């Protein structure tokens, strides 16, 4: 097995007690917050497998709520996430699911406010790492380890090429890319992980591409 850094061996700087049940859970919550783009007013958190069985003892609950408040894995405020969520006006509910899931540490997070709602499925894969496997019904894989953009677009000829052309013109290298769609000719979604953060002016160019509905940046 190859490791990219010492942190792949010893794990991330984090609030304990568990890298998979605490740090990984916080990453899932934080990615949900970043993808939603603002502080939600409510959250319904469905837990599966070992998450459902041990979430209170391992701090999975405070970690996910802390992530939804945009706290990093090492942020001491995670310990007071419930209290801070109340102060921020965000309600939350945990639902222990008995059904099976593809991964033992799985959370389905539904968040929203008076304007819109959002849903994702995340898994904690160990060592403080997490992956997003579904966003608003689109199946995909997002690691959260690198800068990335989520592009919602119409499933039309040239939509993907227009986005990748803008990135190429601005010398932004793609490390990983996935495309998911519900049906031919309907809405589709691109997840593109890059080697560097995408500047604001490039984001504006992407938003102006043909058939693009929305572009969201996810920082490393």
N, C-alpha and C positions, 0 to 999 in steps of 0.2 A: 504494500500500500504506500502511495506517495502522499506526502503532506506538503502543502504550500507554505506553511509557516508554523512556528511553535504553538500558535493558538489552535491549530488543528489537532494538536496532541494534548495540550493541557486544558483546552476549552477557553471560552471567552471570559472577559472581566464581567462579573454579573452578581446580582443579588441571589442568594441561595434559597432553598437548599439543593435544588436539583437542576442540572444543565438542561435536561430534556423536558422536565415538567415545569420549570420556572423560566429559565432564559429562553428556551424554545417557544414557550407559550407567550412570553412577552413580545417576541419577534412577530408572532402571528398577529397579535393584537395591534402592534405598531404598523404592520403592513396594511392591515384593514383600515386603520386611521389614515395612512398616507394615500391609499387608493380612493378612499371616500373623499378626501380632500379638505375635511374640516371636522370639528368636534361634533360627534353625534349627540343627539338628545337621549337616545335609548339604545340598549343593546340586549339582544337575546343570544345567549351563548350555549350551544348544544355540545355536550361533551360525550365522547365515545371511548370505549376500551378502558385502558388504565387511567386516562384522563378522568373519566367519569367516576372511577372507583377511588382515586387518591387525590383528587384536585384540591381538597381543603388542606390536607396534611402536607402536601408538597408545594403549596403556594401557587398552584396553577391559576386559581381564581383571581388573586390579587395581581398576578403577573399579566394576565390577559387584560384586565381592567386598566392596569398601568400602561400597557401598550396602547390601548385605545385613548389614553390621555396623552399619548405621544412621548412616553418615557422610554429611554434606552434600557438595555438589560442591566446596566451597572448603576442606574439611577436609584439613589436611596429612597426617593419618594414612592417607589413601588410598594414599600412596606405599608404606606398610608393611602394606598390607591382607593380603597372604598370611601374613606373620609373625603379625599380630594375629588372623587367623582361626584359625591353629593354636593360639594361646594361648587362644582362646575355645572351642576344641573343635569347630570347624566345619570339616568336610571339604568339598572342592569338586572338581568335574571339569568340564572344558570339552570339548565335542563339536563339531567342525567339520562342519556339514551341507553337503552338496553340492546338495541340492534347492533349487528356486527358492522365493522368498518374495515377498509383495506389496510389500515395502519392502526396500531394500538393507541397511539397518541394523536387523536384527531379531534379537531374543534370546527364546528360550523358556526360562524358568527354572522348574525343579522343585525345591522345597525341602521339608524335613520334619524330623521327629524321631520319637521312639518313640510319640507319640500320634496324629499326623495328618500329612498332606502337603498341598501346595498347588502350583498351577501357574498361570503367566500367560505371556502373550506381550506383549512391549513393543517399540516402535520408537523410534529416535532420529531426530527430524525436523529437526535442525539448530539451531544457536544455543544448545545446551545444553538444549533442550526434548525431552520424550519423551511418548509416549502409550501407554497400555495398551489393547490391542485384543481381548484374550481373558483371561478369568479362570475357571479350572476348567471349561473347555469352553463358557462363556457368551460369545458375541460381543458386544462393547460398545466404547465409547470413553471413556477417562478421561485427561484431560490432566495432572493433577497440579499444575496452576498455581493452583488455588483449593482451599479447604477442601471436603471431600466426604465422603459416607457411602456405604458399600456395604451394601445391605439384601438379605439372602437370605430369601425368603418362599415360601409356598405359592401357587400360581397360582389364587387364589380371588377371587371378586367382592368388592370393597371393600378389598382389601389395599393397593392403591396410594393410594386415597382416605384411608385411615386414617393413612398416613404423611404425606401432604401436608397433611392437616388439622392434625396436630400441629405441623408447621413453620409453617403459617399462623397458628395460635393463638399461637405464640411469636415472631411477626414476623420469621421467618427466610426470606429471599427465595431462590428457586431460580434459579440462573443457567443450569444445563443439567441435563437428566434423560434417562436412557435405561432401557428395560426390556428384558430378554432372557429367553427361556425355551427349554427344550429340547423340551417337548411340552405340549399342553393339559392343565391340571390337575395338572401335576407341579411340581417346584421351579422358581422363577424368581429373577431378580436385578435389583435396581434400583441404578443409579448416579446419585446426586444431588449436583451441585456447587452450593455455596451462596456467598453473598456474605460470610459470616462463619463463624467456627468455631461449632460447635453445642455448647452447654454440657452438662455431665454430666447435669444433671437432665432436659434434653430428650432426651438419649440414652436415659435410663431409660424415659421415656414411649414412645419409639419401640419399644423392646424389648418393651413390654407391649401393643403393638397386636395386633389379631387377625391370625392367619396369619403373623406375623413369626417367623422362625427365628433370625436373627442380624443384628446391626447393628455395623458396623465404621467407626470414624472415621478419616479420612485428613487429617492436618494439612497446611496450606500449606507 
